Amino acid sequence: MPEEGGVHLSFLSEAAPTSAYSSPARSLGDTGITPLSPSHIVNDADPNVSEQQTFLVVVAVDFGTTSSGYAYSFAKEPECIHVMRRWEGGDPGVSNQKTPTTILLTPERKFHSFGYAARDFYHDLDPNEAKQWLYLEKFKMKLHTTGDLTMDTDLTAANGKKVKALEIFAFALQYFKEQALKELSDQAGSEFENSDVRWVITVPAIWKQPAKQFMRQAAYQAGLASPENSEQLIIALEPEAASIYCRKLRLHQMIELSSKAAVNGYSSSDTVGAGFAQAKEHIRRNRQSRTFLVENVIGEIWSELEEGDKYVVVDSGGGTVDLTVHQIRLPEGHLKELYKATGGPYGSLGVDYEFEKLLCKIFGEDFIEQFKIKRPAAWVDLMIAFESRKRAAAPDRTNPLNITLPFSFIDYYKKFRGHSVEHALRKSNVDFVKWSSQGMLRMSPDAMNALFKPTIDSIIEHLRDLFQKPEVSTVKFLFLVGGFAEAPLLQQAVQAAFGDKCRIIIPQDVGLTILKGAVLFGLDPAVIKVRRSPLTYGVGVLNRYVEGKHPPEKLLVKDGTRWCTDVFDKFISADQSVALGELVKRSYTPAKPSQLVIVINIYSSELDDVSFITDPGVKKCGTLRLDLTGTSGAAVPARREIQTLMQFGDTEIKATAIDIATSKSVKVGIDFLNY
């Protein structure tokens, strides 16, 4: 067992045994931060150039909160993006280019089905039998809401039973892997190997490192890639993918919602309705073909952008809303992130949640809780019925929306309360929801719009805050993408609030924007050249103690030398811009020559200005582990220096290390999940 206690003395904060303080290394006396290496290193750190040739195809999986899908493109014809085959099943009134993110496991916890198939099978089970099966939906949000995510985090199925989140995510990814390989093999007429595929999985930009690492672990478990061959899998950030796709848009592929200009002869008030009718027709005609040509040109919208122009991408999905601000760099049209990604849990799920609160108000929370547990399949049915009506909501709608109540809801309510659903509606003071004799809840358009209000208000509020930031003041375009962007109520709210500040653009197949952009990103991951770090990252070190500068309680005297403990050595600041391939270098020394493992704690903070790892708001967030086994030759130098190189400019934080004496590379792990 390697001794982990004897960590190099700069990591004192963990109160390591005294042996750790024996070798004050050179790097310690330096209170300054090692400067970021000049970015001309970018070229060597750009492995995509040679690597790309080895993958025949890029497959992107958009693993969404409410719906998921995949798309792919062959490396030899990158301008053709193929969206996956039609899914079996499907709902009236909902275009099924993607499938619901729902999964069903047998009572023995084996994978059974995914998507519509899972939903329909679960729905057809006998209610008593259904209680044994494990049905999960909307489970992706758990990765965003869990503060202390680990490999052991649980999810709760519809029947109340717990399952490991990692297993569920791995099952889902494995399902996509099998579907995609099968479709590719059918197309190619020969067996397609997983090794021919570069996989891209999309995640929200506001996700923290642990959630991204969790997704990667799940993909390894599903066999998409392996830790030894980690480059086979790229994590893409959803709004970045959308941004990459929006650059390619032609005028006929988008709808403009701003008061700035009449589009194709429509004035802006007609635009929303007419533009959408036109777009829907266009999509309906194109639905038969699943291949989208992305012209290898800069789209027309883009040709209006000049060097340095800024635009905002608002990615509003089922679970989260992500806002990113990009700036265009000509001539290649590379992108630079101008402000760290912001957003929050303001996806369309918020509307479902409001509907549930409304049902609790009418029928009682105790009944709704019981009904969900006792009749899980009927509850799913009710939410499906709500979903299709939710999509019919529009600002100018005048006729009511009818939501069918499942028979078992009506039946179970009577047993539970001893009176009818109709009676409950009459008795409750909710006057905008009525009972119709066909067994439906009849909602006035105002009642439906009220369900959208809290979520839409949060999105607008968030955008207002963003527009206050100096970096965002002169935005030219706002692209509204993601599944929730299809909601006319959200479009109207965004247009009303920001239509006079910038041009608001909605790509036509708005729900597939991220998927297509993720394929383009997989073909050329170096397209985003500069990103912003969401947090300040660093480690705890010892520095020479300076009277008057350092607090007395941080003083440590060792062998006659005065040290200041817990000093925060900053790698990178929150919202600092980092170029792709830019490296942060640090040197570490084992406390004893025989030490085989150095474990260094990584700390993070949302604040810029951090002096000590004990400052308020500083949290331990991960570990950097240097494995020195096998690097030492026969003669171990008395003092070894391990140089660590960290990259913060990619979609994930990465690290490499070198033993300076031997120039051999050292195995290094950077871990935000199991520390």
Secondary structure, 3 states (H helix, E strand, C coil): CCCCCCCCCCCHHHCCCHHHHCCCCHHHCCCCCCCCCCHHHHHCCCCHHHHHHHCCEEEEEEECCCEEEEEEEECCCCCEEEECCCCCCCCCCCCCCCEECEEEECCCCCEEEECHHHHHHHHHCCHHHHCCCEEEECCCHHHHHCCCCCCCCEEECCCCCEEEHHHHHHHHHHHHHHHHHHHHHHHHCCCCCHHHEEEEEEECCCCCHHHHHHHHHHHHHCCCCECCEHHHEEEEEHHHHHHHHHCCCCHHHEEECCCCCCECCECHHHHHHHHHHHHHHHHHHHCCCCEEECCCCCCHHHHCCCCCCEEEEEEECCCCEEEEEEEEECCCCEEEEEEEEEEECCCCHHHHHHHHHHHHHHHCHHHHHHHHHHCHHHHHHHHHHHHHHHCCCCCCCCCCEEEECCHHHHHHHHHHHCCCHHHHHHHCCCCCEEEECCCEEEECHHHHHHHHHHHHHHHHHHHHHHHHCHHHCCEEEEEEECHHHHCHHHHHHHHHHHCCCCEEEEECCHHHHHHHHHHHHHHCHHHEEEEECCCEEEEEEEEECCCCCCCHHHEEEECCEEEEEEEEEEEECCCCEEECCCEEEEEECCCCCCCCEEEEEEEEECCCCCCECCCCCCEEEEEEEEECCCCCCCCCCCCCCEEEEEECCCCCCEEEEEECCCCEEEEEEEECCCC
